[in-house]
Amino acid sequence: MHLTDEKLTRRPRRFYPEDLNIESWDVVKAELQKLLDTPLASADELIAWVEQTSELVFIINDHVAWLYIKMTCKADDEAREKAFNDFYANIITPFKPIDFKLQKKFYNSPHRKALDPATYAHLNRIVANEIEMFREKNVPLQQQEKELANKYGGIMGGLTVDYDGREQTLKQMGIYQKNRDRSVREETWKLTANRIADEAERFDELFDKLKALRIQEAHNADFDNYRDYSHQAMGRFAYTPDDVFRFHDSVAEHVVPFIGKLNDHRREVLGISTLRPWDKGVDLDGKTLHPFTDSDELIDKSLDALYKVKPVFAMQLARMRNSDYLDLDNRKGKAPGGYNYGIEEDGASFIFMNSVGLHDDVVTLLHEAGHAAHSGAIAPRINIIQYRDVPSELAELASMAMELLTMDHWDVFYSDPEDLRKARREQLEGTLKFLPWCMIVDALQQWIYTNPDHTPQQRREFFTSLLDRFQPDTDWSGLENFKGTLWHRQLHIFEIPFYYIEYGISQLGALAIYRNYRRDPKKTVEQYERFLQLGYTKPMNEAFEAAGIKFDFSGDYLRSLVDFVREELAKL
């Protein structure tokens, strides 16, 4: 394997100087006014103007990206949080009303109708939706929402417990859920649960403030509820809330029984009568996978696996490593979770995660590498912001598919054939095990925002009912208080409302891509790369078709994928 020593290089700006002072509202406002005043005499001039507008947005977005990255890398640093919030308040907030005028200028241009519909029809639809959804009075509410949502990461990232003679983050405590000693698992699970429960009132108060802001935004936009408002604001043209409810039902019908059989086997192997929350993560063979010793080894082995799928995917991650665009290790004060944040002008991204040396960290990095491959494929080909701003269903298809495409090359992490078999089994089972929790997170939010006058206690009761429906095999007796607030651990509910069902839709797509890969690897990777290069230039269903799969989450389709997973597991 030959990898590049190159670092990322910023693409030359076509319209703006490198020293543009993006932190000065006077400077930004002047540039926006120039765009508003620019005369457009032809379709070609209109598209050149769109690309110039997009370049300014790329510059602004990248500045926001780095402020966010710095804030999450050290979530307990109030100065970093203030820098992010100040830029959002002083630049992003006043930018939004002018951006609305820019979109209207494009949409009202008489030259727009002369644009080639094969290339620009989808752009028209995206812009029309953004114009329809914009309300200037929502701009300050969205700023408040952003500032409040940022507090979640600071709270959760700062939680620690004392165990085994040292202070440990909640992420680090997760390692003990792999311990063969059931008493250790129970003790550490309860320590973590109690620490989060100590903050339950604080989390509920924070969420209720966020909920109130979101409901007001929906009413300002003439929607009866935030669910319907959010669905349209997210540009979900390809499916409706009713389709999502059918997805819930399909998972309950086809996936929950499949997982039930896995849980029956788990109880039998562990020799227990009921499955408690601390019994769900322990390895049945008593052996925890340790695929790497430090983040350098994690990166090196991930590069090897990516290279075997296609060298270009490894090259992208290698350039990011060489440019210090990776922050992988867990530590106190770091925000929870993981993400890939696109850096538009570099045609690349920054990967953030909380590695503690487990197999899940391998999956996380390869997942984020899929996002990075997406960024790298789009940037050289697309200069329009709306076509680069890929919706989550497509973004997560790129990342979840990369997890599975690399799976056949995980021998770089596991030289022991049994360890490799185990890792592959966990991955395949995990693609389906995730779906019930995905439905729970979505269904909770569906209920929250269509029943806005509920109390925190009613919210806990409804969440409990969802756990009973989608995870019926877990015994919560004596743990009811913890059960009702388990959703506090899901950052998306606080920070990115309704951004979760996309994971489920994308998981089905990723499984379909992997099914194709098992039949014809070369053709499947070609289709996958063609899909990546499209960005959002095509509607969602057409993008899925480019990847060689259907945009479908019906019961019949889901059953066929469950059967495929069952067949693959039988081969291991």
Secondary structure as GFF3:
##gff-version 3
##sequence-region A 1 572
A	DSSP	alpha_helix	25	37	.	.	.	ID=ss1
A	DSSP	alpha_helix	43	73	.	.	.	ID=ss2
A	DSSP	alpha_helix	78	87	.	.	.	ID=ss3
A	DSSP	pi_helix	88	92	.	.	.	ID=ss4
A	DSSP	alpha_helix	93	108	.	.	.	ID=ss5
A	DSSP	three_ten_helix	110	114	.	.	.	ID=ss6
A	DSSP	alpha_helix	117	133	.	.	.	ID=ss7
A	DSSP	three_ten_helix	136	138	.	.	.	ID=ss8
A	DSSP	alpha_helix	139	157	.	.	.	ID=ss9
A	DSSP	beta_strand	160	163	.	.	.	ID=ss10
A	DSSP	beta_strand	166	169	.	.	.	ID=ss11
A	DSSP	alpha_helix	170	173	.	.	.	ID=ss12
A	DSSP	three_ten_helix	174	178	.	.	.	ID=ss13
A	DSSP	alpha_helix	182	198	.	.	.	ID=ss14
A	DSSP	alpha_helix	200	220	.	.	.	ID=ss15
A	DSSP	alpha_helix	226	233	.	.	.	ID=ss16
A	DSSP	alpha_helix	241	250	.	.	.	ID=ss17
A	DSSP	pi_helix	251	255	.	.	.	ID=ss18
A	DSSP	alpha_helix	256	270	.	.	.	ID=ss19
A	DSSP	three_ten_helix	277	279	.	.	.	ID=ss20
A	DSSP	alpha_helix	295	309	.	.	.	ID=ss21
A	DSSP	alpha_helix	311	322	.	.	.	ID=ss22
A	DSSP	beta_strand	326	329	.	.	.	ID=ss23
A	DSSP	beta_strand	339	343	.	.	.	ID=ss24
A	DSSP	three_ten_helix	344	346	.	.	.	ID=ss25
A	DSSP	beta_strand	348	355	.	.	.	ID=ss26
A	DSSP	alpha_helix	359	378	.	.	.	ID=ss27
A	DSSP	alpha_helix	385	388	.	.	.	ID=ss28
A	DSSP	alpha_helix	392	407	.	.	.	ID=ss29
A	DSSP	three_ten_helix	410	412	.	.	.	ID=ss30
A	DSSP	alpha_helix	417	450	.	.	.	ID=ss31
A	DSSP	alpha_helix	456	470	.	.	.	ID=ss32
A	DSSP	alpha_helix	480	484	.	.	.	ID=ss33
A	DSSP	three_ten_helix	486	489	.	.	.	ID=ss34
A	DSSP	alpha_helix	491	495	.	.	.	ID=ss35
A	DSSP	alpha_helix	501	519	.	.	.	ID=ss36
A	DSSP	alpha_helix	521	534	.	.	.	ID=ss37
A	DSSP	alpha_helix	540	546	.	.	.	ID=ss38
A	DSSP	alpha_helix	555	571	.	.	.	ID=ss39
###
